[in-house]
Amino acid sequence: LFSDGFADQFGGDKRKKFKYSRFRELITEHADLSMPRQQQVLSDTIREWQGKYEQIDDMVIVGIRI
């Protein structure tokens, strides 16, 4: 469960949106990691992507391991 803030965040070299496809790939690629490690990867990734640009929206991601 997630809000649109992560995918809609502007950043990168060309100030483009992160996009849902990139977000989905990131989640899938790191699904086998522990929940705390996934949180760290997501935080590091969006921080790096965002760079000098302001956060434009809330970013809520809820993960549940079954």
N, C-alpha and C positions, 0 to 999 in steps of 0.2 A: 504494500500500500504506500503510495507516495503522492506528494503534491506536484504541481507542474514546475515548481521553482528551479529544480536541478536542471531539467532539460531546457528550460527557457533562459538559463543564465548566459549572458554574453561573455565572450572571452576569446582566448586563443590569439594567434597572430593577426587575424583579420576581423576581430570583434564579431564573431558569428555565435549563434546559439549552440549550446552543447548538443541539443537534439535528443529525442527519445531513442533513436536507433543506437547512438553511442552509449546512452545510459543503460539500455537493455544489454548491450554487449558487455559493459563494465560489470553489471550485476551477475550475468551468466558466467563470465570469466572468473569471478572470485567467489562463486557460490559455495565452494568446498572449504573456504577459510572459516575460522571461528567468527562469531558475531562481532566481538570487539575488533578483530583484525579487519573485517569487512567495513566496519565503521571508519577505521583509520584510513583504509584505502579510498573510500568514498570522499572523506574529508580532504585528504591530500590531493586527490584528483581534481576536485572542484576548486580548491584553493589555487592550485597551479593553473587551471584553465581560466579562472576569473582574473588572475593577475592583478592589474591596477584598476580594473573596472569595479564599480559598485555592485553590491548584491541588489538585484531588482525585485526580488519576491522572496516569500518564505520558502524554506527547503525542509520538507518533512518526509522522512523515509522510515517506515515501520517494517522491521524484519521479524519473522517468526520461524523458528526452526522446529520442524516436526520429526 
